[in-house]
Amino acid sequence: MIYVKQLILTVFGLTLMLLFMMITACSTSKTPINTGSQGIALKGYDTVAYFTVGKPVKGDSQFGHTWKGATWLFSSKEHLDLFAASPEKYAPQYGGY
């Protein structure tokens, strides 16, 4: 009887731990993006330009891309393609906050 109680408590504890880990993983995987009221990330600046040009460059709505619920603008098709291929590489940490 003691063995059955220990087994039940162990399974219950492991289930709770697994549930907690799943909830934590789901809540941290969706980092909100700072978009302001218009839904545009980085106030319309080209995030790839910070890496390629080394300075802020205003994006063009002609080169827009939606990722994580935000619209990202780029100054060129090349920058758009670089971002689309690897958004985590170019997106600001912590959603741009």
Buried (B, 14 or more C-beta within 10 A) or exposed (E): EEEEEEEEEEEEEEEEEEEEEEEEEEEEEEEEBBBEEEEBBBBBBBBBBBEBEEEEBEBBEEBBBEBBEBBBBBBBEEBBEBBEEEBEEBBEEEBBE
